[in-house]
Amino acid sequence: MAVSGAEQRNDRLHVNSLAWFALGGVIVYVGIDVLLRFLRPQYSLIYNAESDYGRGSWYWVMDLNFLLRCAFSLAIAGALSQTVRSNPRVRSGLVLLVVWAVCSGLLAFFADDLEGQPVHGSGHIHIAFAFVAFTSVAVGTVLISSSLMSDPAWHAVGAVLFVVSLLGAAAFLLMGAALRHKHGPDGLYERIFLGLELSWIALAAGFIAIRRPLTKLAS
């Protein structure tokens, strides 16, 4: 069945809106993280996890940021689902992006326990959701990027996204190794990891937003 020009324009507007929202969401998210650094200067960027901002004063700012991360991650997953050729790697990667998004949002409702303090019920749940979220986005971005490298429509940026996703996966492994040591720099590795994954989302969203419609999903 042929698709009318009006429907194509509406689809393009919808996809572009999702992409721009994802890109803007990443920028606002980073800005809020920077703001929290000044609001809570006693927290170490090297040893304290980002989630520690969800405890004490200004906790609600971090909670809003978790919800924002959920929203813009769902947006980029939606935009990619409409612009990338469908195959098993892409579909699996998109599912993992959605898992990352949902778990990121759930973090807002379960506060972690501060670095060096005993872990209680809410903290255990927070850690579990964070582990699932981080694992999902690390694997998901690699899967999607590996497929984009062979997609002619993504030739200009596919290789860059693949490199960023691999660096993110490496940072995730470093963070896991640091957690085994009592005074390991896991906060630093977490920020590097999040920075790389957010960069991946921003690059993908920016590419979609400034380009014509890319490829139509195969049925």
C-alpha positions in Angstrom: 0.0 0.0 0.0 1.4 3.4 -1.1 2.2 5.9 1.6 0.9 9.4 0.9 3.1 12.5 0.9 1.3 13.9 3.9 1.8 10.6 5.9 5.5 10.7 5.0 5.8 14.3 6.2 4.0 13.4 9.4 6.3 10.4 10.0 9.3 12.6 9.3 8.1 15.3 11.7 7.5 12.6 14.4 10.9 11.1 14.1 12.7 14.4 14.0 10.7 15.5 17.1 11.9 12.4 18.9 15.5 13.0 17.8 15.5 16.6 18.8 14.0 15.8 22.2 16.6 13.1 22.8 19.4 15.5 21.9 18.0 18.3 24.0 17.4 15.9 26.9 21.0 14.8 26.9 22.2 18.4 27.1 19.8 19.3 29.9 20.8 16.1 31.8 24.5 17.0 31.6 23.6 20.6 32.7 21.8 19.3 35.8 24.7 17.0 36.7 27.0 20.0 36.5 24.6 22.0 38.7 24.4 19.2 41.3 28.2 19.2 41.4 28.0 22.8 42.7 25.0 22.2 44.9 26.7 19.2 46.6 30.4 20.1 46.5 31.2 17.6 49.3 30.7 14.7 47.0 33.8 13.4 45.2 33.7 13.1 41.4 36.1 10.2 41.7 34.7 8.1 44.5 31.0 9.1 44.8 28.5 7.6 42.3 26.2 10.0 40.5 23.3 8.3 42.4 24.6 9.7 45.7 23.1 13.1 44.6 19.7 11.4 45.2 20.3 11.4 48.9 20.1 14.4 51.3 19.3 17.9 50.2 18.4 18.5 46.5 17.7 14.8 46.1 14.6 15.6 44.0 16.9 17.2 41.3 18.7 13.9 40.8 15.4 12.1 40.8 14.1 14.4 38.0 17.3 13.7 36.1 16.7 10.0 36.3 13.2 10.5 34.9 14.6 12.7 32.1 17.1 10.0 31.2 14.3 7.6 30.9 12.4 9.9 28.6 15.1 10.9 26.2 16.4 7.3 26.0 12.9 6.1 25.0 12.8 9.0 22.5 16.1 7.9 20.8 14.9 4.2 20.8 11.7 5.4 19.1 13.6 7.5 16.5 16.0 4.7 15.7 13.2 2.2 15.3 11.8 4.3 12.5 15.1 5.1 10.7 17.3 2.0 11.0 17.0 -1.1 8.9 15.6 -3.9 11.0 17.6 -7.0 11.7 18.1 -9.2 14.8 21.0 -7.1 16.2 19.1 -3.8 15.8 15.9 -5.3 17.4 17.9 -6.7 20.3 19.7 -3.4 20.7 16.5 -1.4 20.8 15.0 -3.7 23.4 18.1 -3.2 25.5 17.8 0.6 25.1 14.2 0.4 26.3 15.3 -1.7 29.3 18.0 0.9 30.1 15.4 3.7 29.8 12.9 2.0 32.1 15.5 1.0 34.7 16.9 4.6 34.7 13.5 5.9 35.5 12.9 3.4 38.3 16.1 4.6 39.9 14.3 7.8 40.9 12.0 5.8 43.3 14.7 3.8 45.1 17.5 5.9 46.7 21.0 4.5 46.9 23.1 4.4 50.0 26.0 6.8 50.2 29.5 5.7 49.5 31.0 3.9 52.6 27.6 3.4 54.3 25.8 0.0 54.8 23.5 -0.9 51.9 19.8 -1.3 52.9 16.7 -2.4 51.1 16.2 0.6 48.8 19.9 0.7 48.1 19.9 -3.0 47.0 17.1 -2.3 44.6 18.8 0.8 43.3 22.0 -1.2 42.7 20.1 -3.9 40.9 18.3 -1.5 38.6 21.5 0.4 37.9 23.4 -2.8 37.0 20.6 -3.9 34.6 20.4 -0.4 33.1 24.2 -0.1 32.6 24.6 -3.6 31.2 21.7 -3.1 28.8 22.9 0.2 27.3 26.5 -1.0 27.1 25.5 -4.1 25.1 22.6 -2.4 23.2 24.7 0.4 21.8 27.4 -2.0 20.6 24.7 -4.2 18.9 23.1 -1.3 17.1 26.3 0.3 16.1 27.8 -2.9 14.6 24.7 -3.0 12.4 24.9 0.7 11.4 28.4 0.3 10.1 27.0 -1.8 7.2 24.0 0.5 6.6 24.8 2.9 3.7 22.5 5.5 5.1 24.6 5.6 8.3 28.0 5.4 6.6 29.0 8.9 7.8 28.5 8.2 11.5 28.2 4.4 11.9 31.9 3.8 12.6 32.1 6.7 15.1 29.1 5.3 17.0 30.7 1.9 17.0 33.9 3.2 18.5 32.0 5.2 21.1 30.0 2.2 22.1 33.2 0.0 22.4 34.8 2.7 24.6 31.6 2.8 26.7 31.7 -1.0 27.1 35.4 -0.8 28.2 34.5 1.9 30.8 31.7 -0.3 32.1 34.2 -3.1 32.7 36.6 -0.7 34.4 33.9 0.5 36.6 33.1 -3.1 37.6 36.7 -3.8 38.4 36.9 -0.7 40.5 33.9 -1.7 42.6 35.9 -4.7 43.8 38.2 -2.4 45.7 37.1 -0.5 48.8 38.5 2.9 47.7 38.5 2.3 43.9 37.7 5.3 41.6 34.3 3.8 40.6 32.7 7.2 40.6 35.1 8.4 38.0 34.7 5.4 35.8 30.9 5.6 36.1 31.0 9.2 34.9 33.2 8.3 32.0 30.9 5.4 31.1 27.7 7.6 31.3 29.5 10.4 29.3 30.2 7.9 26.5 26.7 6.4 26.4 25.1 9.9 26.5 27.5 10.9 23.7 26.3 7.9 21.7 22.7 8.9 22.2 23.5 12.6 21.3 25.4 11.6 18.1 22.6 9.2 16.9 19.9 11.8 17.7 21.8 14.6 16.0 22.4 12.6 12.9 18.7 11.7 12.6 17.6 15.3 13.3 19.7 16.9 10.6 19.4 14.4 7.9 16.6 13.4 5.5 14.6 10.3 6.4 17.1 7.5 6.3 15.9 3.9 5.6 12.5 2.4 6.1 12.2 -0.5 8.4 11.9 -3.9 6.8 8.7 -5.7 7.7 
